[in-house]
Amino acid sequence: MSFPGLTNGPQGEPNPLTEASQFNSFTDSPSNFDVFEWHPAYTSCQRYFLDHAQHDAAVQAVAALINICLPFQWTTNPVTSASGNTPHGTGPGGYSLPWPRQGPVGSSRGPPINFVSLVPYLRRLVITGFDKEGVLHGFFGDDWRKGIGPVQECERRNYLFAAKSVGWAKVKSQYDMSPHETVPFMKPLQDVQLAEIEGAEKTWSQWLAMEDWMVGPRAPEEMDEGSRSTSR
């Protein structure tokens, strides 16, 4: 995938934006992840979530059960649609949250839309065992596999890492949000495949190596060879 003006940097050097558009670390999948192909699908998921899903009774029921406010339910600066009232930097009840962020984000599939991060909702679905195909489709629409799927893989791995790192109470505190949106319950990761566990183990080993500064020229030989093979 190429873009005019993004192919090369100054003096013919590779442009970091183009180089960063394809990498394996986001999903650890065999094929390269292309951020420029992924982003339109993600914004499609944002638009569906804001315009349709949050107003659906089934989505509202799930959100109530897992105790997370939908954007139109925020008491401060509610967001009722993708192109409706623009959100600001506070969430329900005026509590400061890491989302939504002020200002619209451009989309190649339509006019600029309000930026509301889907990650907090995906994280809550993962830890409560609701990150199933039907639920993800209901929340994020037809493009969920391409737009949300890579993020789901990362968040599932993050949940495994959190469980391996600290105890239950500390894990729960990492997923609690405002005082009114604490995690009501947590479930062990659902529908886990062997390949997912093995991928997490490999990435965890890489993390442990970094803790000992075993990176770059000091990386273990098998990890260094693996990183070179995936970058080809």
Secondary structure, DSSP 8 states (H G I E B T S, - for coil): ---TTTSB-GGG-B-HHHHHTEESTTT--SS-EEHHHHHHHHHHHHHHHHHTGGGSHHHHHHHHHTT---GGG-SSS---STTSS---SB-GGG-B-S---SSEEEETTEEEEE---SHHHHHHHHHTT---HHHHHHHH-TTHHHHTHHHHHHHHHHHHHHHHHS-HHHHHHHH--STTS--------SS--HHHHHHHHHHHHHHHHHHTT--GGGS-HHHHHHHHHHT-
